[in-house]
Amino acid sequence: MKNILLISSGLSPQVITESLYYYQQSKNPLTIHEIHVITALSGAKLIEEQLFNGPCWYFKYLDDYGIKKDAINFNEDNVHVLKDQNGKPLEDLLTITANSAAITQIFSIVEKLTDNPENRIIANVAGGRKTMSVFLGQAMQFYGKEHDLLTHVIIDEKYLRLSDFYYPPPKKLIRKVGVGTVDYSKIKIHLNELPYIRLKPALGTLLSHTKGKDLFQLVSIAQKHIYDLVKPVKIEVDKDYIIKINNESISLPKKDLAIYTSLLSLIKNGYKEEGKDLGFISVENILEMNFLDIYLDYYKSYYSSNNIYIDREIERISDKNQRIKFFTMQWFQQTRSKINRKLKKYLPQFGLVLLNIHEIFEQIFSFLQNLNKLD
């Protein structure tokens, strides 16, 4: 796993070395493999003048703590300077136009860095204009993965204006501050891990289908997607044996349809096993007569009387030897797989998560209590 520190920075490049110090020198150190900084032109100049050249605070930090210069991928190429709509570097984010241009770029940077599942992004919103921090936080909500972090690294307020403090040095370093003195090596750096809602699992493949759209379009599409997610689930089987799940119509073979409607009927009719959620059915009970009779009733309703397929299914269920031979876990597993493949083809990602048959075959999700109609 590659740990990537992603930082929004403004006129205080100290936030970069302070963040790096916190993660590498804390009680539970974390290896940082790469650093990326999002900033405006004014911030980029300060990074160049203070961290890479002049006092070279970044390289001083590496030397002080015995870190090889090539151990971390951090250079001018990893400093992402925000640009205006004409491609000219933004001096600062002081106008609506500048902020509008910055939004899309920040989202694009975060999308690219989070796209690799082997990257762990540690986003720090401590620096830069407040709008820049907000945009970075929003982008992490859209693209952040389960192990990606959103953080805020700070030092005590009385030390915020120390222009020559970039990190606590490993040895005592006394400096005059105001009317007193401070040992820079004793200054504490604190980190707040900010909780945030990760929308990626709910939005699913939507994000990959919205490339090229601006933030406002993306938010609008995502918002509709989320509204659809929380709508009550309505399932109907019409006269043509088509399952209608809200606005989606899905055609299933009659046997598969009979199994799916049988499972749904458990919830509708209040089926509950001891100590389990509504609608939960054990593997053993799926293959017993009670459930198979429910399945047969639905299956029979899809045909006219005296149908050869019905006669064959009645014989399989009625004859114990045939029932044991045919209605096996493998049979149910294959049926479950066929149904879920169909659902996956026609349902949006969130609908699939809600309405497929659980991987271990043992339950239909309890939130289908919202089932409105099953004819």
C-alpha positions in Angstrom: 0.0 0.0 0.0 1.4 3.4 -1.0 0.7 6.2 1.5 0.2 9.5 -0.3 0.0 12.7 1.6 -2.3 15.2 -0.2 -2.2 18.7 1.2 -4.0 22.0 0.4 -1.5 24.8 1.0 -1.6 28.6 0.9 0.8 31.1 2.4 2.1 28.7 5.1 4.2 26.0 3.5 5.0 24.9 7.1 1.8 22.7 6.9 3.7 20.4 4.6 6.6 19.7 6.9 4.4 19.7 10.0 2.2 17.0 8.5 5.1 15.0 7.4 6.7 15.2 10.8 3.4 14.1 12.5 3.1 11.0 10.5 6.7 9.9 10.5 7.7 10.9 14.0 4.6 10.2 16.1 4.3 7.2 18.5 2.7 5.2 15.7 4.8 6.3 12.7 3.5 5.9 9.2 5.7 5.6 6.1 4.9 8.4 3.6 5.8 7.4 0.1 4.6 10.4 -1.8 3.5 14.0 -1.3 1.2 16.1 -3.5 0.3 19.7 -2.8 -2.6 21.7 -4.2 -2.0 25.4 -4.1 -2.2 28.7 -6.0 0.8 30.4 -7.6 1.6 32.4 -4.5 1.7 29.2 -2.4 3.8 27.4 -5.0 6.4 30.2 -4.9 6.7 29.9 -1.2 7.1 26.2 -1.4 9.9 26.7 -3.9 11.6 29.5 -1.9 11.2 28.0 1.6 11.1 24.2 1.2 13.2 23.4 -1.9 15.5 26.4 -2.0 16.7 29.1 0.4 16.4 27.7 3.9 15.5 24.3 2.3 13.3 23.3 5.2 12.1 20.1 3.5 15.6 18.9 3.0 16.6 20.0 6.5 13.8 17.9 7.9 15.0 14.9 5.9 18.6 15.4 7.1 17.6 16.0 10.8 15.7 12.7 10.9 18.0 10.6 8.7 15.6 10.1 5.9 17.1 9.5 2.4 16.1 12.2 -0.1 14.7 9.6 -2.6 12.6 7.9 0.1 9.7 10.2 -0.6 8.5 11.2 -4.0 8.1 15.0 -3.5 9.3 17.6 -5.9 8.1 20.5 -8.0 6.2 18.2 -10.3 4.0 17.2 -7.3 3.0 20.8 -6.6 -0.3 21.2 -8.4 -0.8 24.9 -9.2 -4.4 25.8 -9.8 -5.2 27.6 -13.1 -7.9 29.9 -14.4 -10.2 29.0 -17.2 -7.6 30.1 -19.7 -4.9 27.9 -18.3 -3.1 30.8 -16.5 -1.9 30.0 -12.9 -4.1 31.5 -10.3 -2.3 33.9 -8.0 -5.0 33.3 -5.3 -8.6 32.1 -4.8 -10.2 35.5 -4.2 -13.0 35.6 -6.8 -16.0 33.4 -7.8 -14.4 32.8 -11.2 -11.1 31.6 -9.6 -12.9 29.3 -7.2 -15.1 27.9 -10.0 -12.0 27.0 -11.9 -10.3 25.5 -8.9 -13.2 23.1 -8.1 -12.9 21.0 -11.2 -9.1 20.8 -10.9 -9.2 19.7 -7.3 -11.8 17.1 -8.0 -9.7 15.8 -11.0 -6.5 15.6 -8.8 -8.3 13.6 -6.1 -10.0 11.4 -8.6 -6.7 10.5 -10.2 -4.9 9.8 -7.0 -7.7 7.7 -5.5 -8.3 5.7 -8.6 -5.5 3.3 -7.8 -6.7 0.8 -5.2 -3.1 0.5 -4.0 -3.0 4.2 -3.0 -4.0 5.2 0.4 -4.7 9.0 0.4 -4.2 11.0 3.5 -5.7 14.4 2.7 -4.9 17.3 4.9 -7.1 20.4 4.7 -5.1 22.5 7.1 -3.7 25.0 4.6 -4.9 27.3 1.9 -8.1 29.3 1.5 -11.1 27.9 3.3 -12.8 27.3 0.0 -9.8 25.2 -1.1 -10.1 23.1 2.0 -13.8 22.7 1.4 -13.3 21.6 -2.2 -10.7 19.1 -1.1 -13.0 17.7 1.5 -15.9 17.5 -1.0 -13.7 15.7 -3.5 -12.7 13.1 -0.8 -16.4 12.5 -0.1 -16.9 11.6 -3.8 -13.8 9.6 -4.4 -12.3 8.6 -1.1 -12.0 4.9 -0.4 -12.5 3.1 2.9 -8.9 3.4 4.0 -8.4 7.0 2.8 -8.3 9.7 5.5 -9.3 13.3 5.8 -7.3 15.2 8.4 -6.3 18.5 9.8 -2.9 19.0 11.3 -2.5 22.0 13.7 -0.1 23.4 16.3 -1.0 25.4 19.4 -2.3 28.9 18.4 0.5 30.7 20.2 3.0 29.2 17.8 1.1 29.8 14.6 3.0 32.9 13.7 6.5 31.6 14.2 7.9 32.2 10.7 10.9 29.9 11.3 9.1 26.9 12.8 8.6 24.2 10.2 8.7 21.1 12.4 10.0 20.1 15.9 13.8 19.4 15.5 15.2 16.3 17.1 17.5 18.3 19.5 16.8 21.2 21.8 16.5 24.4 19.9 15.8 27.6 22.0 14.3 30.6 20.3 13.2 33.9 21.7 9.4 34.4 21.3 7.9 37.6 22.6 9.2 38.3 26.1 10.2 34.6 26.7 11.8 31.7 25.0 10.5 28.5 23.5 12.2 25.1 22.9 11.2 24.3 19.3 11.8 20.6 19.9 9.0 20.6 22.5 6.3 22.1 20.3 3.5 19.6 19.8 1.8 19.0 16.5 -1.7 17.7 16.7 -3.9 15.9 14.2 -7.6 15.7 13.9 -9.0 12.9 11.8 -12.1 14.3 10.3 -15.0 11.8 9.8 -16.6 12.0 6.3 -19.2 10.2 4.3 -17.7 8.1 1.5 -20.1 8.3 -1.4 -18.2 6.0 -3.7 -19.8 2.7 -2.6 -23.3 4.2 -3.0 -22.6 6.0 -6.3 -20.8 2.9 -7.8 -20.0 3.1 -11.5 -21.8 6.5 -11.8 -18.5 8.3 -11.1 -16.7 6.6 -14.0 -19.6 7.6 -16.3 -19.5 11.3 -15.5 -16.0 12.1 -16.5 -15.8 15.5 -18.3 -18.8 16.9 -16.4 -18.2 19.9 -14.2 -18.8 19.8 -10.4 -22.3 21.2 -10.5 -23.4 18.6 -13.0 -21.7 15.9 -11.0 -23.4 16.9 -7.8 -26.8 17.1 -9.5 -26.4 13.6 -10.9 -25.1 12.2 -7.6 -27.9 13.9 -5.6 -30.6 12.3 -7.8 -28.8 9.0 -7.4 -28.9 9.3 -3.7 -32.6 10.3 -3.7 -33.3 7.2 -5.7 -31.4 5.2 -3.1 -33.5 6.3 -0.2 -36.9 6.0 -2.0 -39.1 3.1 -0.7 -38.5 0.0 -2.8 -41.6 -1.1 -4.7 -41.6 -4.5 -6.4 -44.4 -5.7 -8.7 -44.8 -8.8 -10.9 -47.1 -7.9 -13.8 -49.3 -10.1 -15.9 -46.4 -10.7 -18.4 -44.3 -12.0 -15.5 -41.9 -9.0 -15.6 -40.5 -7.8 -12.3 -40.8 -4.1 -11.9 -38.4 -2.6 -9.3 -39.4 1.0 -9.0 -38.8 2.2 -12.6 -36.8 -0.7 -13.8 -38.4 -3.7 -15.6 -36.5 -7.0 -15.5 -37.5 -10.2 -17.3 -36.6 -13.5 -15.6 -37.1 -17.1 -16.6 -40.2 -18.5 -14.9 -38.3 -20.8 -12.5 -35.9 -18.0 -11.5 -38.9 -15.6 -11.1 -40.7 -18.2 -8.9 -37.6 -18.5 -6.6 -37.2 -14.7 -6.3 -40.8 -14.1 -5.6 -40.8 -16.9 -3.0 -38.0 -15.3 -1.2 -39.7 -11.9 -1.3 -42.9 -13.4 0.0 -41.1 -14.5 3.2 -40.8 -10.9 4.2 -44.3 -10.0 3.0 -45.8 -12.8 5.0 -43.7 -12.1 8.2 -41.5 -15.2 8.0 -39.0 -15.2 10.8 -36.6 -17.8 12.2 -35.8 -17.7 15.9 -33.2 -15.1 16.7 -33.0 -13.9 13.1 -34.2 -10.9 11.1 -37.4 -10.8 9.2 -37.1 -12.7 6.0 -34.0 -14.6 7.0 -34.1 -18.3 5.9 -31.4 -20.8 6.6 -29.8 -22.9 3.9 -31.4 -26.0 5.2 -34.9 -24.6 5.1 -34.5 -23.3 1.5 -34.3 -27.0 0.4 -37.2 -28.2 2.6 -40.8 -28.9 1.6 -42.3 -25.8 3.1 -40.2 -23.4 0.9 -40.3 -25.7 -2.1 -44.2 -25.7 -1.9 -44.2 -21.9 -1.9 -41.9 -22.0 -4.9 -44.1 -24.5 -6.7 -47.2 -22.4 -6.1 -45.6 -19.4 -7.7 -44.3 -21.5 -10.5 -47.7 -23.1 -11.2 -49.3 -19.7 -11.3 -47.2 -18.8 -14.3 -48.6 -21.6 -16.5 -51.9 -22.9 -17.6 -53.1 -26.2 -16.1 -51.9 -29.5 -17.4 -48.5 -28.1 -18.4 -45.6 -30.5 -18.8 -43.2 -28.3 -17.0 -45.5 -28.1 -14.0 -46.0 -31.8 -14.0 -42.3 -32.4 -14.0 -41.7 -30.0 -11.2 -44.5 -31.5 -9.1 -42.9 -34.9 -9.6 -39.4 -33.7 -8.5 -40.8 -32.1 -5.3 -43.2 -34.9 -4.4 -40.7 -37.8 -4.9 -38.2 -37.7 -2.0 -35.4 -39.3 -3.9 -35.8 -36.9 -6.9 -36.1 -34.0 -4.5 -32.9 -34.8 -2.7 -31.1 -35.4 -6.0 -32.3 -32.2 -7.8 -32.9 -29.6 -5.1 -29.4 -29.2 -3.8 -27.2 -26.3 -2.7 -25.6 -26.4 -6.2 -29.1 -25.9 -7.7 -29.9 -23.0 -5.5 -26.4 -21.5 -6.0 -26.8 -21.6 -9.8 -30.3 -20.1 -9.6 -29.1 -17.4 -7.3 -26.2 -16.6 -9.7 -28.5 -16.3 -12.7 -30.9 -14.0 -10.9 -28.1 -11.8 -9.6 -26.6 -11.5 -13.1 -29.9 -10.2 -14.4 -30.3 -7.8 -11.6 -26.7 -6.5 -12.1 -27.4 -6.0 -15.8 -30.4 -3.8 -15.3 -30.2 -2.2 -11.8 -28.1 0.8 -10.9 -25.3 -0.1 -8.4 -27.2 0.9 -5.3 -30.3 -1.1 -6.4 -28.1 -4.2 -7.0 -26.7 -3.9 -3.5 -30.2 -3.7 -2.0 -32.0 -6.3 -4.0 -29.7 -9.1 -5.0 -29.8 -12.4 -3.2 -27.1 -12.5 -0.6 -23.9 -14.2 -1.5 -24.2 -16.9 1.2 -27.8 -17.6 0.1 -29.2 -17.2 3.6 -31.2 -14.0 3.5 -33.0 -11.3 1.6 -32.1 -8.0 3.1 -34.4 -6.9 5.9 -35.0 -3.4 4.4 -37.2 -5.0 1.9 -39.8 -4.5 4.6 -40.5 -1.5 2.3 -42.0 -3.9 -0.2 -45.3 -2.3 -1.3 -46.8 -4.9 -3.6 -46.2 -8.4 -4.8 -49.0 -9.8 -6.9 
